[in-house]
Amino acid sequence: MVLIFWQGIISLHQKTFLEALAKEPSVSKVLMVVEQEITPYRKNMGWEVPVIENVEIIRAPSKEAITGIFTKYKDAVHVLGGVRVGKMMKMAYDECVRQNGKMGSLSESYNKAGLKGKLRHLKYFLYKLRYYKHIDFFLAVGKEGVKTYTGLGFNPKRVFPWAYFVSVKVPATIPVAAEEKRIIYAGRIEEGKGISRFVAELATITDKKYRLDIYGGGPEEESLKKFVAEKGHSEKIRFFPFLKYDELVTKYVNYDWVVLPSTKKDGWGVIVSEGLLNGLKAICSNICGVSWAIKSNFNGVVFSWAEEGSCRKAIERALDDKGYADPGAIKAWAERSISGEAGAKYYLEIIDSVYNGREMPGVPWERE
């Protein structure tokens, strides 16, 4: 079986999933076709172009090259990232339809807010009329993704909940537990990520021992630093620049909790997956797609910004840190549910369901 994935960039979030797929006995070849290697946005976050082992990568193909890929691999299963997102993807969609290829789409929900959101919804409705009868399956990221594409009228039996499945190397040496609760946030310091609002809530709690380390930068960085200093919390809440990805993933083991308090659309939230795979517990808003994988009284707590006091209650539960599974159990569950290997097995189950009439597979993170 030949599997071809069309993406905007060579993404770290696809690396271990694709490598795991390439090792599956039923898979003869995995290709990744990208419009560009990396974006400036990701470079600024410490990303580098990853090496994806045993996966052939085709960069910035011409229209003729795109046609050639579909012609050469007639029976391949294609997964196209987004719906006509970028010049290459538009050509790939049209060519896949023209050659009657096996087509899936990997998509997050789109932002429906405001006038732009209404226009965007209209655009996707028009895409539905043009393309949906040709798309065999949707890999819809998070609950919001599933809701979006079933809401547009796509067959629910062909919409499969999806995550960004990743695997990380976990250090063998586990640091000694600290008296304080140690929390990590890594990402942009901007309104949509909600970290400033989260810090404001955290700063109101004065009777608990904690340390929050923030790795990143962005438009709210200076104002957040000023707030922390004025509150006298500079020893509890510390700031670090973006780290290279390979360095960042070695830091998780030094923490108890990972936080992702997004206030605006956040398709999944890989930082939480990486934390869980290291045995951390997670605290995140229900806006994050990864909140679907958070199980109360097991691996974390989910809150809602729409509910007054919800974030503070979640923080208090996290700092009390009672009633949750131990790091080993969380890590083992994450390996079975949201790792690259788990994603590869789930994807092949989806292919089996769509093209061989097998039963629709259950979502990995809901199986136990």
C-alpha positions in Angstrom: 0.0 0.0 0.0 1.3 3.4 -1.0 0.3 6.4 1.3 0.8 10.0 0.2 0.4 13.0 2.5 0.1 16.5 1.0 1.1 19.2 3.5 2.1 22.9 3.6 5.5 22.2 5.3 7.6 19.4 6.6 6.0 19.4 10.0 7.4 18.1 13.3 3.9 17.2 14.2 3.8 14.6 11.4 7.3 13.2 11.8 6.9 10.3 14.2 3.4 9.4 12.9 4.8 9.1 9.3 7.8 7.2 10.5 5.6 4.7 12.4 3.4 4.3 9.3 6.5 3.5 7.1 7.3 0.6 9.5 3.9 -1.1 9.2 4.1 -4.4 7.2 1.1 -3.5 5.0 2.7 -0.2 3.9 5.1 -0.4 1.0 5.8 3.4 0.6 5.1 6.7 2.4 5.5 10.0 0.5 5.1 13.5 1.9 4.6 16.3 -0.6 5.1 19.8 0.7 4.7 23.3 -0.7 7.7 24.6 1.3 10.1 23.2 3.9 9.2 25.5 6.8 7.6 28.9 7.5 9.3 31.9 9.2 6.6 31.6 12.0 7.8 28.0 12.9 11.5 29.0 12.6 10.9 31.8 15.2 9.4 29.1 17.5 12.6 27.1 17.4 11.6 24.6 14.8 14.1 23.2 12.3 13.3 21.1 9.2 13.0 17.6 10.6 14.5 14.5 9.0 11.7 12.0 8.5 13.2 8.5 8.2 12.0 6.1 5.5 9.6 8.7 4.1 10.2 10.1 0.6 9.7 13.9 0.5 8.8 15.9 -2.6 9.3 19.6 -2.3 7.4 22.4 -4.2 6.3 20.2 -7.1 5.2 21.9 -10.4 1.8 21.3 -11.9 3.3 18.7 -14.2 5.0 17.0 -11.3 1.7 16.9 -9.3 0.0 15.2 -12.3 2.9 12.8 -12.5 2.5 11.7 -8.8 -1.2 10.9 -9.3 -0.4 9.1 -12.5 2.5 7.0 -11.1 0.7 6.0 -7.9 -2.8 5.2 -9.3 -3.9 3.1 -6.3 -2.3 5.2 -3.5 -4.4 6.7 -0.7 -3.9 10.5 -0.6 -4.4 12.7 2.4 -4.5 16.4 1.6 -4.0 18.9 4.5 -6.8 21.4 4.6 -9.3 22.1 1.8 -7.5 23.9 -1.0 -5.1 25.7 1.4 -2.3 27.1 -0.8 -1.5 26.9 -4.5 -0.1 23.4 -4.4 -3.0 22.0 -2.5 -5.5 23.5 -4.9 -3.7 21.8 -7.8 -3.5 18.5 -5.9 -7.3 18.6 -5.1 -8.2 19.2 -8.7 -5.8 16.6 -10.0 -7.0 14.0 -7.5 -10.6 14.6 -8.6 -9.6 14.5 -12.3 -7.8 11.2 -11.9 -10.4 9.8 -9.5 -7.8 9.1 -6.8 -8.5 7.8 -3.3 -8.8 11.0 -1.4 -8.9 12.0 2.3 -8.7 15.4 3.9 -6.9 16.2 7.2 -8.5 19.4 8.5 -8.9 21.4 11.7 -12.0 23.4 12.1 -12.0 26.9 10.6 -12.6 30.1 12.5 -16.3 31.1 12.2 -16.2 34.3 14.2 -17.4 37.6 12.8 -17.9 38.7 9.2 -14.7 36.9 8.1 -16.0 33.8 9.7 -19.3 34.0 7.8 -17.5 34.5 4.5 -15.2 31.6 5.4 -18.2 29.4 6.1 -19.7 30.3 2.8 -16.3 29.4 1.1 -16.3 25.9 2.7 -20.0 25.4 1.8 -19.0 26.0 -1.8 -16.1 23.6 -1.4 -18.6 21.1 -0.2 -20.6 21.3 -3.4 -17.5 21.0 -5.5 -15.4 18.4 -3.7 -17.1 16.5 -0.9 -18.6 13.8 -3.2 -15.0 13.1 -4.2 -13.5 13.0 -0.6 -13.7 9.5 0.8 -12.9 10.4 4.4 -12.1 13.3 6.7 -9.5 13.2 9.4 -11.1 16.0 11.5 -8.9 17.4 14.3 -10.6 17.6 17.7 -14.2 17.7 18.6 -14.6 21.1 16.9 -13.3 19.6 13.7 -15.7 16.7 13.8 -18.6 19.1 14.5 -17.6 21.5 11.7 -17.4 18.9 8.9 -20.4 16.8 9.9 -22.2 20.1 10.3 -21.4 20.9 6.6 -23.2 17.7 5.7 -20.3 15.2 5.3 -21.3 11.6 6.2 -20.6 11.1 9.9 -19.4 7.5 9.1 -16.6 9.0 7.0 -15.6 11.7 9.5 -12.9 10.3 11.8 -11.7 12.2 14.9 -8.0 13.0 14.5 -5.1 14.2 16.6 -1.6 15.3 15.9 0.0 12.0 16.9 3.6 12.4 18.2 6.2 10.5 20.0 8.9 11.9 22.2 12.1 10.5 23.8 11.6 10.4 27.5 14.8 10.7 29.6 15.6 7.6 31.7 16.5 9.7 34.8 13.5 11.2 36.5 14.2 14.2 38.8 13.3 14.1 42.5 9.8 15.4 43.2 9.7 18.9 44.5 7.5 20.4 47.2 6.2 23.0 44.8 4.1 22.1 41.8 6.0 22.8 38.7 4.1 23.9 35.6 5.4 24.4 32.0 4.0 26.5 29.2 5.7 26.7 25.8 4.4 28.8 22.9 3.4 32.2 21.8 2.7 34.9 24.5 -0.4 36.3 22.7 -4.1 36.8 23.3 -5.2 33.7 21.6 -3.1 31.4 23.7 -4.6 32.7 26.9 -1.3 32.6 28.9 -1.7 36.2 30.2 -5.2 35.5 31.5 -4.0 32.2 33.0 -1.2 34.0 34.8 -3.6 36.6 36.1 -5.7 33.8 37.6 -2.7 32.0 39.0 -1.4 35.2 40.7 -4.6 35.4 42.8 -3.6 32.1 44.6 -1.2 32.9 47.4 -1.5 29.9 49.7 0.0 27.3 47.3 3.6 26.5 46.4 4.1 26.5 42.6 6.5 27.5 39.8 5.4 28.3 36.3 8.1 28.4 33.6 7.1 30.1 30.3 9.1 29.3 27.2 8.3 31.6 24.3 7.6 35.1 23.2 5.1 37.3 21.5 3.2 40.6 21.6 2.1 40.3 25.2 5.5 39.3 26.5 6.6 42.6 28.0 3.2 43.4 29.5 3.0 40.0 31.1 6.6 40.3 32.5 5.6 43.7 34.0 2.5 42.3 35.6 4.4 39.4 37.2 7.1 41.8 38.5 4.4 44.2 39.9 2.7 41.3 41.7 6.0 40.2 43.2 5.9 36.8 41.6 9.1 36.9 39.6 10.6 34.0 41.6 7.5 31.9 41.0 6.8 32.8 37.4 9.9 32.7 35.1 10.4 33.5 31.5 12.7 31.8 28.9 13.1 32.3 25.2 11.8 29.8 22.6 14.0 26.7 22.6 14.9 24.5 19.7 12.4 21.7 19.6 14.9 18.9 20.5 15.9 20.9 23.6 12.4 21.8 24.6 11.2 18.2 24.7 14.0 17.3 27.2 12.5 19.9 29.7 9.1 18.3 30.3 10.6 15.7 32.7 11.3 18.5 35.1 7.6 19.4 35.6 4.4 18.1 37.1 1.9 19.9 34.9 1.7 21.2 31.3 -0.7 24.1 30.6 -2.4 25.3 27.4 -5.1 27.9 28.3 -6.1 29.0 24.8 -8.9 31.5 24.4 -9.2 31.2 20.6 -9.3 28.4 18.1 -6.6 25.8 18.9 -7.0 22.7 16.7 -5.2 20.3 18.9 -2.3 21.5 21.1 0.8 19.3 20.7 2.5 20.7 23.8 -0.1 18.8 25.9 0.4 15.6 24.0 4.2 15.9 24.6 3.6 16.5 28.3 1.3 13.5 28.7 3.8 11.3 26.9 6.3 12.4 29.6 3.8 11.5 32.3 2.8 15.0 33.1 -0.8 16.0 33.9 -2.4 18.7 31.8 -4.5 21.7 32.5 -6.1 23.3 29.4 -9.2 25.1 28.2 -12.0 23.3 26.4 -11.2 25.3 23.3 -8.1 23.1 22.7 -8.7 20.0 20.6 -6.5 18.0 22.9 -9.0 18.6 25.8 -10.8 15.6 24.3 -8.0 13.4 25.6 -8.0 14.8 29.1 -9.7 12.5 31.6 -10.8 14.0 34.8 -9.2 12.4 37.9 -6.7 10.7 35.7 -4.5 12.8 33.5 -5.6 16.4 34.1 -8.3 19.0 34.3 -10.2 21.0 31.6 -11.8 24.4 32.2 -13.9 26.9 30.3 -13.2 30.6 29.9 -16.9 31.1 29.3 -17.6 30.0 32.9 -16.7 32.5 35.6 -14.2 31.0 38.1 -13.6 27.9 36.1 -10.0 28.6 35.4 -9.2 29.4 39.0 -10.9 26.2 40.2 -8.9 24.2 37.7 -5.7 25.8 38.9 -6.6 25.0 42.5 -7.3 21.4 41.6 -3.9 21.2 39.8 -2.0 22.7 42.7 -3.7 20.3 45.2 -2.7 17.5 42.8 -4.8 14.8 44.4 -6.7 12.0 42.8 -4.7 11.7 39.6 -2.8 8.8 38.1 0.9 8.5 38.7 3.3 9.6 35.9 4.0 6.0 34.8 0.3 5.3 34.2 -0.2 8.5 32.3 2.8 7.9 30.1 1.7 4.3 29.3 -1.8 5.5 28.5 -0.5 8.3 26.2 1.8 5.8 24.3 -1.3 3.7 23.6 -3.5 6.6 22.7 -1.8 9.6 21.2 1.7 8.5 20.2 2.9 8.3 16.6 2.6 4.5 16.8 -1.0 4.8 18.0 -1.8 7.2 15.2 -0.3 4.9 12.6 -2.4 1.9 13.7 -5.5 4.0 13.9 -5.0 5.4 10.4 -4.7 1.9 8.9 -7.9 1.0 10.7 -9.5 4.0 9.1 -8.3 2.9 5.6 -9.6 -0.6 6.3 -13.0 0.8 7.3 -13.3 3.2 4.3 -12.0 0.9 1.5 -12.6 -2.6 2.8 -15.9 -2.2 4.6 -14.6 -2.9 8.1 -16.3 -1.5 11.2 -15.6 2.2 11.9 -12.7 2.2 14.5 -13.0 3.7 17.9 -11.1 6.8 18.8 -7.8 5.7 20.4 -7.9 8.0 23.4 -11.5 6.9 24.2 -10.8 3.1 24.1 -10.1 2.7 27.8 
